[in-house]
Amino acid sequence: MRRFIEIMWLVISAVSLVEMAVGFNSEGWKGEHFQIFGILFVAATFMYFFRKRQRKRIEDRKNNS
């Protein structure tokens, strides 16, 4: 289940990146569409790496016990 959540964060990040490109092409750097999906991209990428590190710690604890 934890890997599924990681993959979902990665998918959200990828979709946000595509939406950023669409927003950039239509409105440029200062477009609201670009900025919102830029923030979402950064947050989703952070959450992906955070959850991945958290899962590995949990797996290591289980293996060492």
C-alpha positions, -999 to 999 in steps of 0.1 A, spaced: 0 0 0 28 24 8 44 20 -27 10 27 -43 8 60 -24 43 68 -36 34 61 -72 3 82 -69 24 112 -57 47 106 -87 16 105 -111 3 138 -95 38 153 -100 39 142 -137 4 155 -144 12 188 -128 43 191 -149 23 186 -181 -3 211 -169 26 236 -162 37 232 -198 2 239 -210 -2 269 -188 32 283 -198 23 279 -235 -10 297 -231 -3 324 -205 35 325 -199 54 326 -166 29 349 -148 -2 329 -156 -22 316 -127 -25 281 -143 13 278 -145 18 290 -109 -8 268 -93 5 237 -110 40 247 -103 33 247 -66 15 214 -69 44 199 -88 69 210 -61 46 197 -33 39 164 -50 76 158 -58 85 166 -22 58 142 -9 70 114 -32 106 116 -18 94 120 17 70 90 16 97 69 -1 122 77 26 96 70 52 87 36 37 123 26 35 128 34 72 98 13 82 110 -16 60 144 -14 76 129 -14 111 109 -45 103 139 -63 88 161 -55 118 135 -66 144 
